[in-house]
Amino acid sequence: MWRRTMQTKSVTVKFGGDLEGVSVDTFTQVVLNYARVLQLAAAETDPNVKIDVKITATRPGCLEAILQTAVTSLPGLLATLSQVSDQLTPIIDNVNGYLKLRQFLGKKGAPKSVESSGSGITIVTGDNSTINVTNNVYRLGTSDPVDSAAEMMFSALEGDDSIASISIGSEGTEGFEAPSADFPTIKTAPQCVVGDERVKIEEKVYLSVTKPMLEVSDKRKWEFYWNGQKATGYVSDFEFLNKLVSHEYTFGIGDDILADLELTQKRNAMNVWENKRIRVIKVYDVIAQPKRRKLF
């Protein structure tokens, strides 16, 4: 039997300017598309999380929405509400962080480089302006559906001359603010890709290693299976490599590693993102075979 648990959190959307002149269509488009970005962000975080958005109150210049998440889980994993961590706050933070990234790129232009830096991503634009974002925010910045929803949201804002600004906030989260002068550039902001390439981070995935390289080097390719497909990639986690060669880890063919992957992808002739380089940037654990793992 599957279980459902519910969390709620209020998000306030405020419009500045000639508040009596704000159209119902603008309200609707802004809220619907912001909700769409939230739903896409939730799916990136956990495909079992669903966000429903309900408008519970309106007043001049302010629209308040109650956001509800329904978490579906197998028995024994998330059996009670007390065991479920706050999932709404990081999702809202990710979305507002994405809007800030979009605001930055709208002013500074397309990235000229994107690189992993610690637990996040460093983005440098053509004028050498730099912004650091989390992996989750960066993933939203490379998503076509998220880009489309955000574009429609700011297209509605740009088209309503009575709106001088917008702010979006929720208790315990990072807010987002933008004046109307920023609406056109946020609407047309480029995606967070370099030319026809992008970097995608996959966090805490299992890799079944078939050919390890037992030396401290990020220039030698390992061979492994990921999601049932054979792949090769470099390992740049030197802390892990040093532990490996000093025998702090024992390692055998077919053993698994739990790791973060950095995927360098390029659009192919069919306009599909294709992996061109795989790099293991963080190893959390080595799991000896045989050992059964969760089936989802």
Summary of the structure (lengths in Angstrom):
residues: 296
radius of gyration: 21.8
end to end distance: 15.1
largest distance: 69.8
contacts: 886
relative contact order: 0.13
helix: 29%
strand: 42%
